[in-house]
Amino acid sequence: MDAESGAQDSGTGPAVESGTAPVAGGELYYETAGSGPALVLLHEGMLDLTTWDEQFVRLARAGHRVIRYDARGHGRSTQVDGDYAHHEDLRALLAHLDAPRATLIGHSHGARVALDSALAYPDAVAALVLAAPGISGRTFADPFLLHHIREQVAAVSAPGGVRLFIEHFLRMWVDGPHREPAQVDPVLRERIRATARATVTAHAESMGRGAAFEVGAAHRLAEIRVPTLVLDGDLDSTDISANAHAVALAVPGARRARIPAAGHMVHLENAAEFDRELAGFLRGAAY
């Protein structure tokens, strides 16, 4: 589907164009709206572009050309079948959309991809916004995360494995180490559960190596030379907090904003504070 045939009018918001962009060995599903400086929204692993629903509309109305897409192996994009690199997929998408330079706004794994992209193709990145960031080349050390990762692996071959696998995902990346499930907004929890279930159902057979072709940003953060904002929730894991601290410490001029009353889903749990910090950064960033 090309962008024109995928055009749609939301009725209450800016017109949205959708389509698919060719990448090596597959296609990426994308949506774009608005006009102005290009912003790209990158979602977390196991989720899809819908986790940016709220910011997508707001940013398009605020004078930006906003692009969001399903990463390979997620949502409506191609299943993984062979080796690939997420930052190369992003570069191909932006070439397809004639967006030679963009601000990258990434959440979790999306922030990991944004950092890799800024290092691999620095001329293509105008600024970085890294929410609850992952960083390629850094490993997990938080006992809470390590426990649930082990349980996820065990769930793959257990009865009711999909349900258990997703539940451990929710424990790590929605509840976090400081809350029980009952203490989290049930609407948010169910929203993320449904998205993760759809990803697992559609892409369970995906096979390939993406991490093997990452940039290894952990040891190269000081090379980044664009305006950078990093945001993390005060209820997230120690690993994510350490990642945010590492970016703020190593990237010249980077600023860190600690978002209160939010776990890993920082842009959804305290959207008002997240959006305030984001708006202020975008006003001040030099494009």
C-alpha positions in Angstrom: 0.0 0.0 0.0 1.4 3.4 -0.9 0.9 6.5 1.2 -1.8 8.0 -1.0 -4.0 4.9 -0.9 -3.5 4.7 2.9 -4.7 8.3 3.5 -7.4 8.7 6.1 -9.1 11.5 8.0 -9.5 11.0 11.7 -12.4 13.5 11.8 -11.2 15.3 15.0 -7.5 15.3 14.3 -5.0 15.9 11.5 -5.2 13.7 8.4 -3.2 10.6 8.7 -1.3 8.9 5.8 -0.4 5.2 6.2 1.6 2.9 4.0 4.4 0.4 3.9 8.1 1.1 3.2 10.5 -1.5 1.8 13.4 -2.6 3.9 15.9 -5.4 3.3 13.9 -8.6 3.3 10.6 -7.1 4.2 8.3 -4.0 4.8 7.6 -1.6 7.6 4.1 -0.3 8.3 4.0 3.4 9.0 1.7 6.3 9.7 2.5 10.0 9.3 0.5 13.2 10.0 1.2 17.0 10.2 3.8 19.2 8.6 7.0 20.8 9.8 10.2 19.4 11.2 10.2 15.6 11.1 9.7 13.7 14.4 9.9 9.9 14.5 8.2 7.9 17.4 9.8 4.6 18.1 8.0 2.1 20.3 9.1 -0.5 22.9 9.8 -4.1 22.1 6.8 -6.5 22.0 4.4 -3.5 21.5 3.6 -1.4 18.4 3.0 2.1 17.2 -0.3 2.5 19.0 1.5 3.1 22.3 2.2 6.6 20.9 -1.5 7.3 20.1 -1.7 10.3 22.4 1.5 12.0 21.5 1.1 11.3 17.8 -2.0 13.5 17.5 -0.7 16.2 19.8 2.6 16.6 18.1 1.0 16.7 14.6 -1.3 19.5 15.8 1.7 21.4 17.2 3.5 22.0 13.9 5.5 18.8 13.3 5.6 16.1 10.6 5.1 13.1 12.9 6.1 9.6 11.7 5.5 6.4 13.6 5.9 2.8 12.5 5.8 -0.8 13.6 9.3 -2.2 14.0 10.2 -5.3 12.1 8.6 -8.3 13.9 5.9 -6.1 15.5 2.4 -4.9 14.6 1.6 -4.8 10.9 5.3 -4.9 9.7 7.0 -7.9 8.2 7.9 -10.9 10.4 11.6 -11.3 11.1 13.1 -13.8 8.6 16.8 -13.5 8.6 19.4 -11.0 10.0 18.7 -7.3 10.1 19.4 -4.1 12.0 16.7 -1.8 13.4 18.7 1.3 12.7 19.1 0.3 9.1 15.3 -0.3 8.9 14.8 3.2 10.2 17.2 4.7 7.7 15.3 2.9 4.9 12.0 4.2 6.2 13.2 7.8 6.3 14.6 7.6 2.8 11.3 6.2 1.6 9.5 9.1 3.2 12.0 11.7 2.0 12.8 12.8 5.6 16.6 13.2 5.5 16.9 14.6 9.0 14.6 13.9 12.0 14.3 14.2 15.7 14.0 10.6 17.2 11.7 10.1 20.1 12.1 6.5 21.4 10.7 4.6 24.3 12.6 1.7 25.8 13.9 -0.4 22.9 12.9 2.4 20.6 15.3 4.6 22.5 17.9 1.9 22.0 17.3 2.1 18.2 17.4 5.9 18.3 20.8 5.9 20.0 22.2 3.4 17.5 20.8 5.5 14.6 22.4 8.7 16.0 25.8 7.0 16.1 25.5 5.2 12.8 24.0 8.1 10.9 24.7 11.3 12.8 23.8 13.7 10.0 20.3 12.2 9.8 19.5 12.9 13.5 18.5 16.4 14.6 17.8 15.6 18.3 17.1 12.7 20.6 14.3 12.2 23.2 15.0 9.0 25.1 12.2 7.7 27.3 13.0 4.9 29.8 15.9 4.1 27.5 17.5 0.9 26.5 21.1 1.1 25.4 22.8 -1.4 23.1 25.8 -3.0 24.7 24.4 -2.7 28.3 23.1 -5.9 30.0 20.5 -6.3 32.7 21.6 -6.5 36.3 18.5 -5.7 38.3 17.5 -8.9 40.2 13.9 -8.1 39.6 14.3 -8.1 35.9 16.6 -11.1 35.8 14.0 -13.1 37.8 11.2 -12.3 35.4 13.4 -12.9 32.3 14.2 -16.4 33.6 10.5 -17.0 34.2 9.7 -15.8 30.7 12.2 -18.3 29.2 10.6 -21.1 31.3 7.1 -20.0 30.2 7.8 -20.7 26.5 7.6 -24.5 27.1 5.1 -24.4 29.9 1.3 -25.0 29.8 -0.4 -21.7 29.2 3.0 -20.4 28.1 1.8 -17.4 26.1 -0.3 -16.1 29.0 2.6 -16.5 31.4 5.1 -15.0 29.0 3.0 -11.9 28.7 2.3 -11.7 32.4 6.0 -11.6 33.1 6.4 -8.9 30.5 3.8 -6.9 32.3 5.4 -7.4 35.6 8.7 -6.1 34.3 7.6 -3.3 32.0 4.3 -2.1 33.4 4.2 -2.8 37.1 8.0 -2.6 37.7 9.8 -3.5 40.9 8.0 -1.2 43.3 4.3 -2.1 42.7 2.0 -5.1 42.6 -0.3 -5.5 39.6 -3.3 -4.3 41.6 -1.5 -1.0 42.2 -1.3 -0.2 38.5 -4.1 1.4 36.4 -6.0 -1.6 35.1 -6.9 0.1 31.9 -3.2 0.7 31.1 -2.3 -2.8 32.1 -5.0 -4.3 29.8 -4.0 -2.0 26.9 -0.4 -3.2 27.1 -1.4 -6.8 27.6 -3.6 -6.8 24.5 -0.9 -5.2 22.4 1.8 -7.7 23.6 -0.6 -10.6 22.9 -1.2 -9.4 19.4 2.6 -9.2 18.8 3.2 -12.7 20.1 0.3 -14.1 18.1 1.4 -12.5 14.8 5.1 -12.8 15.1 5.8 -15.9 17.2 7.5 -17.6 14.3 9.9 -14.8 13.5 13.5 -15.8 13.4 16.6 -13.7 13.0 19.4 -11.8 14.7 18.8 -8.1 15.3 20.9 -7.5 18.4 24.0 -9.0 16.6 24.0 -6.0 14.3 23.6 -3.2 16.9 26.1 -0.4 17.2 27.1 -0.9 20.9 26.1 2.5 22.1 27.0 1.9 25.7 30.7 2.6 24.9 30.1 5.4 22.5 27.6 7.8 24.1 30.1 10.6 24.3 30.2 10.7 20.5 26.7 12.0 20.3 26.5 15.6 19.4 22.8 16.5 19.1 20.4 18.0 21.7 19.3 15.1 24.0 16.6 14.8 26.5 16.3 11.6 28.6 13.2 10.9 30.7 12.7 8.0 33.2 10.0 7.2 35.8 10.7 7.1 39.5 9.0 3.7 39.7 11.1 2.0 37.0 13.9 -0.6 37.5 17.4 0.3 38.6 18.7 -0.8 35.2 16.6 1.8 33.4 17.5 4.4 35.9 21.2 3.6 35.4 20.7 3.9 31.6 19.2 7.3 32.0 22.0 8.4 34.3 24.6 7.1 31.8 23.2 9.0 28.9 22.9 12.2 31.0 26.5 11.8 32.2 28.1 10.9 28.9 26.2 12.8 26.1 27.5 16.4 26.0 24.7 18.8 27.0 22.1 16.1 27.7 19.4 16.8 30.2 17.6 14.2 32.4 14.1 14.6 33.6 12.8 12.3 36.3 9.1 11.8 35.9 7.2 11.2 39.2 4.5 8.6 39.7 5.5 6.6 36.6 7.1 3.3 35.9 8.5 2.1 32.6 5.5 3.3 30.6 6.5 6.8 31.4 4.8 8.6 28.5 1.5 6.8 29.3 1.4 6.9 33.1 2.2 10.5 33.6 1.5 11.9 30.1 1.0 15.4 31.3 4.4 15.8 32.8 6.1 13.8 30.0 4.4 16.0 27.3 5.4 19.2 29.2 9.0 18.2 29.3 8.9 17.1 25.6 7.2 20.3 24.5 9.8 22.4 26.3 12.7 20.5 24.8 11.3 20.7 21.2 10.9 24.4 21.6 14.5 24.8 22.6 16.2 22.2 20.4 18.2 23.6 17.5 17.1 22.0 14.3 
